[in-house]
Amino acid sequence: MTLVLGIVGHPLDHSVSVPMHMSAIFTLGIDYVYLSFDILPENLPHAIGQFKKENIKGFNVTIPYKETIMPYLDDIDERASRIGAVNTIDNENGRLKGYNTDGTGYLTSLREQTGFDPRGKRVLMIGAGGAAHAVAYALLEAGARHITIANRTREHAEVLCRHLGVYFPSASLQSTGMDTLDSEGRTQTDLVVNTTSIGMKGAGDIAMDFTGLDRHTVVSDIVYNPLETQFLKRALRAGLAIHDGAGMLVHQGAESFRLWTGIRPPVDVMRQAVLRALQEHH
């Protein structure tokens, strides 16, 4: 019997998860299929019930459900619980268990692409949503010394700082609004990371002046469609090293795949499928 995997989110027209996972399934020759489930917010509880009933083996979770889906799960992995968001759900004999592979996927990709080591570093993070929870947790776990979280709704950044402070009491955590990005950028910053969806499919840009940053600063964007957002293009023009979102997508996806199937998937095959799909999207 073919086992069903998939991705849940809304909207999903930007996603390249289907070709990424299907490339791994074809290469390994296993009896799985990976589908896209674009679900409206009001239909989410019903959809989760249907997934259980139809014995869907597992699914990824993307915008905007990484936090809101948690109350509908039977069990949550300790790491995901600490992060406060899930991006991977496994159906374990009728019980849905939530995991988070975003943070480790991000960190693996950041190190792979730029050689960045978070130990003792200062980070300016844009956004305070589900992906921000995972990225900040991973950076702090890897030894980041200070994180400033900038968010349009500052209260959300404050809540995230308090949440992270419980697990990393010795770290310095600060919240701010988006209107202070330039002044924050002029302070000592080693990594600037956008964890929002701003810039996805070429829509919008983050108003931040990179000229105040030291030339060793790495500018990172978890958006992968397009591969080079306006945010990253401006950072390149300012002479800064950049990190795109494709690697995070691939590495978090590979870890999700392993959780569902017990098999380590071919990461290079997944990466090539992502790059091909992004080229076709243009």
N, C-alpha and C positions, 0 to 999 in steps of 0.2 A: 504493500500500500504506500502510495506517495505521501510523504510527510510535508505539511504546509508550513512555510515560514513567511514573514512579511514585514512591512513597515506601516506604522500608524502615525498619522499626522494630518494637518490641514493648513495651507494647501500643500500638495506634494508635486506640483509641476516642476519644481527645481531639483527634485531628488534623482540621484543616479544609483541608488542602493540596489534596485532590481538588477541592472546589468552587472553590477559589482559582485553581488552574491551568486547570481546565475552563472557567472564565469567560473567561480570556484566549484559550484555544483557540477557543471559540465566537465571540468578538468578532472575532478575526483570520481566522476561516474557514479554518484550516489542518487538514491531515489527520493529527492527533495525538489520542491519548487518554492520560489520566493516571489511574493505578490505585493502589490501596492494597495493599501487600504486608506483612502482619503475619507476621513470621517468628520462630520460636523460636530462641534462641541456638544450640542444637545443630544446627539446620538451616541456619545461615547459610552455611557453605562450599558446601553443595550448591546452595543458592539462587543464589549468585553464579555458579556453573558453569552453571546453567540460564539465567540472564540472558544470559550470553555466547552460549550455544548458540542461544537463541531471538532473539538480536539485539535485546534491549531497548535503546532508544536512550539512555536516561539515567534516573537516579533520584536523589531526595533521600535523605539518611540522617538519622535522628533517634535519640532515646534507645532503646536503650543502645549503639548501634553506631558512633558517630562516630570512636572510636579503634580499636576492635577489628576494624573492617572493613578497615583500611589494609593489613595483610599480604596480603590477597587481591587487591589491585589491581596492574595491570601498570605503572602510572606515577602519580606524584603531583606536582601542580603545586608549584612552589617555595614559594609562600606557604603552601599547605596543609601542606607538609612542615615549615616553620618553626613554624606554629601547633601542629602535632602532632595534628590532627583534620581529618576531611573531612565535609562535609554534602551534597556534590553529586558525582555520578559521571557521566561522559559515556563512551559506548561509541564509541570512535574506530576504526572498521573492525576490530572484534573485540578491541580493547585497551581495558581499563577504566582511565580516568584520573580521579583524585580531585582535587577543588577544595574551597575553603572560601569560602563567600559570607556566612557568619554574622556575621563581624566588621564588614565594610563595611555589611551590612544593619542591624546594631545601631546603628552610629555615624550612619548617614544618618537613621534613625528618631529617635534621641536628639536630634540637632540640630534636626530638623524639628518635633518635638513640644515641646521645652523650650528650644531655643536654646543648649544647653550646649556649651561649648568646652573640651575636655580639657586644653588647653595649660597646663602648670604646676599642674594640679589634683591633689588627693589623693582616692584612691578606696578604698572598702571593698567588696570583692567577696566574695560568699557563694557557695561552691562551687568545685570544682577539676576538673570534668569537661570533656567535649569542647566544650561551649558556652563554658565559662569560658576555655579556651585561646584561642578566637577573639575573645571580647570583650576580654580583657586585652591581647592582641596589638594589636588595633585601637586601644584607648585609649592604649597606650604609643607606637604609631606616630604617633598624633595629638598626642603631646607630654605625656601625663600624667606627673607628676613622681614620684608615690608610689602604689603599690598594696599594700594589705594583703589577703591572701587568707585567708579563714576557711573551714575545712572540718571536717566531722565527723571524718574521718580526717586528722589534721594532716600526716602524712607525705606525703599526696597534694598538699597545699598547698605543702609544702617542695619537692617534685619539680617542681611547676609554676613556682615562683619561680626555681629553678635553671635550668630550661629557658628561661624568658623572659630571664633575666639574660645568657644567651649572646648574644642579639640586641639587648638594650637595657642595656649595661653601665653607663650613667650613671644609669639609673633606680633609685629606691629600692624594693626589693621585700621584703615581710615576710609570713611565714606565721603563722597562729594557729588555735586551735580555736574551735568554735562557742560554747563557754562564755564566751568573752571579748568577745562582740559588744557588750554594753552599754558596757564600758570603752573599747572601740575607738571606739564611736559618740560618746563624750564628747570624743574628740580632734578636731582640726580635720579635718573630712571634707566634701568638696564633692559627692561622688556615692556613694550606696550602691546596689549592684546585686545582685539575686538571680539567679544563673545556674543554680540547681538546679530540680528539678521540684516542690519543696515548694509546695503551694498549688494545684496543677493540679486542675481539676474540683472546686475548693472543698475539697480534702483537705489539712488541716494548715496551719500558720502558722509563721513564723520568730520565735522568742522574742527580740525586740530592742525595747528601749525607745527611742523616737524623741525623748523629751523632752530628751535631752542634746544633740541636734543643733542646729546653727545654722540659722536660718530660711531661709537661702539654699540649703541642701542639697537636692539632687535625689534622690528615691528611685525606683529603676528595677527592674522585674521583667520577665524575659524570658518568663514564663508568660503565655499569651494566652487560656487557657480555664480560669477565667473572665477576662474583660477586666480587672476590678478584683479582685485577690486580697485576702485578709484583710491581707496585708502592706501593700499599697497603700492600702487603706481606713484602716488605722491611721496611715499616714503623712499622709494627707489630713486626718484628725482632728487631727493634730499641727501642721497648717498648712503642710505641706511640699509642694513641687511634685512631681508624680509622672509617671512614664513607663511605659506598659504595653507588653506584648509583641507586640501586633498589628502595629505598624509594622515591627519587625524581621522578623517572619514574611513580610510582604508584600515588603519590599525584598530580603531574601535570596532569596526565591522568584523575584522578577523577574530577578535576576542569574543564577540557575540556568537560568531559561527562556531567557535570551539565550545562555547557553553551549551549550544543547542545540540551539536552533533558528536562532541567528544573528539573531533578531528581538527588538527591544525591545518587551516586552509593555505593555499598558495598565495602569499601576500603579493608577490610580483604580478601574478595573473590578475588579481583584484585591482591592483594599481593601474595596469594597462587598460583594463575595462573601464575604469573611472575616467582616465584621460581621453579614451576614444569617445565615451558618451558625452563628455564636456565639449569636445570638438564638434560633435554632431549637433549639440544644443545651440551652437553659435549660428 
